[in-house]
Amino acid sequence: MSGVNKVTLLGHLGKDPEMKTITGDVQVATFSLATTETYVKAGKKTEQTEWHTIVAWRNLATVADKFLKKGSQVYVEGKIKSRSYDDKGVKKYFTEIIAENVVLLGKKDKLEANSDKRMAAAVQDEAGKYLTVEDMPF
């Protein structure tokens, strides 16, 4: 029996995506995504933010680079990938989320009010409709 490696995140970009082209003209975009949990501990409201490194490849990288900006609220589906490397004899580990689906979230009027009108049109064309947080299945 095989396992399942599936991640679902909803958060905000910490910075604009960084785009690179690697061997064979393959596009790769990397961006940080913050997810924040709010809970009550000892009667005090507490927030805890986790930062995730998201990696998008090929066409998804191009779309991410073109339309995602710092502060954008996005829904990401993907899988966890852990890697390691040696740094002066010290083994370092890091974990990334390999994006399989990225959806820009927001209200239709906010997307249309954006200075780049093409973004709103592309999001609508790509998804077939505008998505809001209320549209999410959770």
Residue frames as qw, qx, qy, qz and C-alpha x, y, z in Angstrom:
[[0.000, 0.890, 0.456, 0.000, 0.00, 0.00, 0.00],
 [0.417, 0.358, -0.022, 0.835, 1.32, 3.46, -0.88],
 [0.226, -0.511, -0.471, 0.683, 1.02, 6.59, 1.25],
 [0.171, 0.865, 0.389, 0.268, -0.49, 10.02, 0.74],
 [0.424, -0.251, -0.079, 0.867, 1.53, 13.23, 0.68],
 [0.042, 0.702, 0.489, 0.516, -1.01, 16.06, 0.49],
 [0.259, -0.319, -0.346, 0.843, -0.85, 19.58, 1.94],
 [0.029, 0.767, 0.491, 0.412, -3.58, 22.23, 1.93],
 [0.359, -0.316, -0.274, 0.835, -2.70, 25.77, 3.03],
 [0.068, 0.855, 0.390, 0.336, -4.57, 29.06, 3.13],
 [0.514, -0.579, -0.131, 0.619, -2.48, 32.11, 3.91],
 [0.219, 0.968, 0.007, -0.123, -0.83, 35.34, 2.80],
 [0.772, 0.412, -0.107, 0.472, 2.36, 35.84, 0.80],
 [0.553, -0.687, -0.061, 0.468, 5.24, 37.22, 2.83],
 [0.125, -0.596, 0.377, 0.698, 6.99, 38.60, -0.26],
 [0.658, 0.557, -0.212, -0.460, 6.68, 38.65, -4.04],
 [0.968, 0.055, 0.222, 0.103, 7.57, 35.34, -5.74],
 [0.164, -0.696, 0.571, 0.404, 11.20, 34.92, -6.83],
 [0.873, 0.449, 0.098, -0.162, 11.39, 33.55, -10.37],
 [0.296, -0.566, 0.685, 0.351, 14.32, 31.57, -11.80],
 [0.837, 0.438, -0.198, -0.260, 14.94, 29.77, -15.05],
 [0.595, -0.473, 0.641, 0.104, 16.95, 26.58, -14.70],
 [0.164, -0.272, 0.831, 0.457, 18.48, 24.15, -17.20],
 [0.135, 0.328, 0.882, 0.311, 16.25, 23.47, -20.16],
 [0.166, -0.270, -0.173, -0.933, 14.37, 26.79, -19.81],
 [0.449, -0.503, -0.739, -0.001, 12.30, 25.41, -16.93],
 [0.166, -0.610, 0.097, -0.768, 10.64, 28.11, -14.82],
 [0.551, -0.373, -0.684, 0.300, 10.57, 27.83, -11.02],
 [0.172, -0.671, 0.044, -0.720, 8.99, 30.35, -8.63],
 [0.501, -0.235, -0.698, 0.455, 9.52, 30.37, -4.87],
 [0.217, -0.596, 0.008, -0.773, 7.51, 32.33, -2.33],
 [0.117, -0.019, -0.806, 0.580, 6.87, 32.36, 1.40],
 [0.469, -0.478, -0.484, -0.563, 3.36, 31.81, 2.75],
 [0.070, -0.189, 0.657, -0.726, 2.24, 32.67, 6.28],
 [0.542, -0.440, -0.637, -0.326, -0.53, 30.71, 7.97],
 [0.080, -0.331, 0.504, -0.794, -1.79, 32.00, 11.30],
 [0.490, -0.422, -0.761, -0.048, -3.70, 30.09, 13.96],
 [0.233, -0.480, 0.258, -0.805, -5.59, 31.90, 16.70],
 [0.635, -0.330, -0.698, 0.025, -6.40, 30.18, 19.98],
 [0.408, -0.762, 0.131, -0.486, -7.18, 31.02, 23.58],
 [0.706, 0.016, -0.592, 0.389, -4.67, 29.95, 26.24],
 [0.362, -0.330, -0.545, 0.681, -5.23, 30.79, 29.90],
 [0.075, 0.820, 0.476, -0.309, -7.97, 33.23, 28.88],
 [0.049, -0.716, 0.255, 0.648, -5.66, 35.17, 26.55],
 [0.771, 0.616, 0.127, -0.098, -6.04, 35.27, 22.76],
 [0.445, -0.548, 0.562, 0.431, -2.83, 34.06, 21.15],
 [0.733, 0.640, -0.093, -0.210, -1.74, 33.93, 17.52],
 [0.614, -0.393, 0.595, 0.339, 0.89, 31.61, 16.10],
 [0.583, 0.718, -0.187, -0.330, 2.23, 32.13, 12.60],
 [0.769, -0.133, 0.542, 0.312, 3.98, 29.41, 10.60],
 [0.281, 0.728, -0.363, -0.509, 6.02, 30.26, 7.51],
 [0.836, 0.161, 0.517, 0.092, 6.06, 27.84, 4.57],
 [0.035, -0.505, 0.557, 0.659, 8.33, 27.87, 1.53],
 [0.743, 0.469, 0.417, -0.234, 6.26, 27.22, -1.59],
 [0.190, -0.376, 0.665, 0.616, 7.85, 26.10, -4.88],
 [0.692, 0.553, 0.316, -0.340, 5.89, 26.26, -8.15],
 [0.454, -0.215, 0.675, 0.540, 7.20, 24.77, -11.39],
 [0.266, 0.246, 0.715, 0.597, 6.73, 25.48, -15.12],
 [0.100, -0.562, -0.469, -0.674, 3.37, 27.07, -16.04],
 [0.510, -0.744, -0.427, 0.057, 2.29, 27.37, -12.41],
 [0.544, -0.363, -0.056, 0.754, 5.53, 29.26, -11.73],
 [0.179, 0.255, 0.354, 0.881, 4.80, 31.68, -14.56],
 [0.326, -0.690, -0.496, -0.415, 1.27, 32.33, -13.26],
 [0.601, -0.639, -0.323, 0.356, 2.51, 32.78, -9.68],
 [0.466, -0.170, 0.073, 0.865, 5.19, 35.23, -10.79],
 [0.042, 0.379, 0.433, 0.817, 2.74, 37.22, -12.89],
 [0.406, -0.606, -0.415, -0.544, -0.21, 37.47, -10.50],
 [0.685, -0.580, -0.391, 0.205, 0.87, 36.87, -6.89],
 [0.182, 0.688, -0.237, 0.662, 2.18, 39.77, -4.84],
 [0.232, 0.040, -0.696, 0.679, 3.25, 40.30, -1.24],
 [0.324, 0.082, 0.429, -0.839, 0.13, 40.20, 0.95],
 [0.591, 0.041, -0.521, -0.615, -1.98, 38.22, -1.57],
 [0.655, -0.154, 0.615, -0.410, -4.27, 35.69, 0.04],
 [0.531, 0.340, -0.675, -0.383, -3.85, 32.32, -1.66],
 [0.898, -0.143, 0.325, -0.259, -5.01, 28.74, -1.34],
 [0.262, 0.589, -0.749, -0.153, -2.23, 26.21, -2.05],
 [0.964, -0.086, 0.197, -0.157, -2.47, 22.46, -2.59],
 [0.437, 0.678, -0.591, 0.023, 0.70, 20.48, -2.90],
 [0.940, -0.175, -0.268, 0.117, 3.05, 17.97, -1.33],
 [0.460, -0.832, 0.302, 0.076, 5.81, 18.12, 1.26],
 [0.828, 0.418, -0.224, 0.300, 9.38, 17.72, 0.05],
 [0.552, -0.790, 0.218, 0.155, 12.34, 17.60, 2.47],
 [0.738, 0.556, -0.219, 0.313, 15.90, 18.08, 1.30],
 [0.634, -0.705, 0.116, 0.295, 19.32, 18.38, 2.87],
 [0.607, 0.693, -0.208, 0.329, 22.74, 19.69, 1.98],
 [0.750, -0.329, -0.188, 0.541, 26.18, 19.92, 3.58],
 [0.090, 0.946, -0.035, 0.310, 27.35, 23.38, 4.67],
 [0.115, 0.701, -0.595, 0.375, 31.02, 23.27, 5.69],
 [0.288, 0.133, -0.916, 0.246, 30.60, 19.78, 7.12],
 [0.292, 0.164, 0.638, -0.693, 27.27, 20.52, 8.82],
 [0.009, 0.337, 0.857, 0.389, 24.22, 18.77, 7.38],
 [0.255, 0.197, 0.227, -0.919, 21.31, 21.22, 6.98],
 [0.132, 0.395, 0.900, 0.132, 17.71, 20.22, 6.37],
 [0.262, 0.218, 0.079, -0.937, 14.79, 22.18, 4.98],
 [0.311, 0.414, 0.854, -0.046, 11.22, 21.46, 4.00],
 [0.168, 0.168, -0.295, -0.926, 9.31, 22.91, 1.05],
 [0.582, 0.433, 0.589, -0.357, 5.79, 22.63, -0.29],
 [0.153, -0.046, 0.700, 0.696, 5.75, 21.69, -3.98],
 [0.450, 0.364, 0.234, -0.781, 2.67, 23.47, -5.33],
 [0.256, 0.215, 0.883, 0.328, 0.27, 21.50, -7.48],
 [0.010, -0.736, -0.560, -0.379, -2.54, 24.08, -7.39],
 [0.223, -0.241, -0.281, 0.902, -2.50, 27.75, -6.40],
 [0.005, 0.730, 0.601, 0.325, -5.70, 29.82, -6.25],
 [0.119, 0.162, -0.170, 0.965, -5.66, 33.58, -5.76],
 [0.176, -0.622, -0.751, 0.136, -8.43, 34.48, -3.33],
 [0.059, -0.184, -0.130, 0.973, -10.28, 37.70, -2.87],
 [0.372, 0.630, 0.538, -0.418, -13.50, 39.47, -3.57],
 [0.551, 0.546, 0.484, 0.405, -14.42, 40.21, -7.18],
 [0.077, 0.982, 0.118, 0.123, -14.53, 43.97, -6.62],
 [0.466, -0.768, 0.343, 0.274, -11.09, 43.96, -4.98],
 [0.675, -0.003, 0.565, 0.474, -9.59, 41.96, -7.84],
 [0.408, 0.719, 0.423, 0.371, -11.16, 44.29, -10.40],
 [0.142, -0.989, -0.014, 0.027, -10.04, 47.38, -8.49],
 [0.726, -0.359, 0.298, 0.505, -6.45, 46.20, -8.74],
 [0.104, 0.761, -0.277, -0.577, -4.33, 48.47, -10.92],
 [0.019, 0.273, -0.854, -0.442, -3.57, 45.50, -13.18],
 [0.723, 0.177, 0.125, -0.656, -6.99, 44.72, -14.72],
 [0.626, 0.333, -0.667, -0.228, -5.47, 41.79, -16.60],
 [0.021, 0.194, -0.900, 0.391, -4.98, 39.96, -13.28],
 [0.538, 0.154, 0.502, -0.659, -8.71, 39.96, -12.52],
 [0.741, 0.400, -0.231, -0.487, -9.54, 38.77, -16.03],
 [0.451, 0.383, -0.806, 0.003, -6.91, 36.02, -15.94],
 [0.185, -0.097, 0.842, -0.498, -8.03, 34.78, -12.53],
 [0.669, 0.266, 0.298, -0.627, -11.61, 34.67, -13.75],
 [0.693, 0.454, -0.441, -0.345, -10.66, 32.92, -17.01],
 [0.255, 0.367, -0.878, 0.170, -8.39, 30.41, -15.26],
 [0.154, 0.036, 0.855, -0.494, -10.81, 29.44, -12.49],
 [0.118, -0.430, -0.790, -0.420, -14.05, 30.04, -14.39],
 [0.346, -0.836, -0.339, -0.257, -15.25, 32.27, -11.56],
 [0.036, 0.656, -0.447, 0.607, -13.92, 34.46, -8.82],
 [0.685, -0.279, -0.646, 0.190, -13.18, 32.69, -5.56],
 [0.265, -0.718, 0.248, -0.594, -13.66, 34.10, -2.11],
 [0.043, -0.292, 0.855, -0.426, -12.82, 32.65, 1.28],
 [0.658, 0.064, 0.417, -0.624, -16.51, 31.73, 1.59],
 [0.791, 0.376, -0.326, -0.356, -16.15, 29.48, -1.48],
 [0.199, 0.452, -0.856, 0.154, -13.52, 27.30, 0.20],
 [0.727, -0.201, -0.595, -0.276, -14.67, 23.84, 1.32],
 [0.570, -0.221, -0.635, 0.472, -13.67, 24.30, 4.97]]
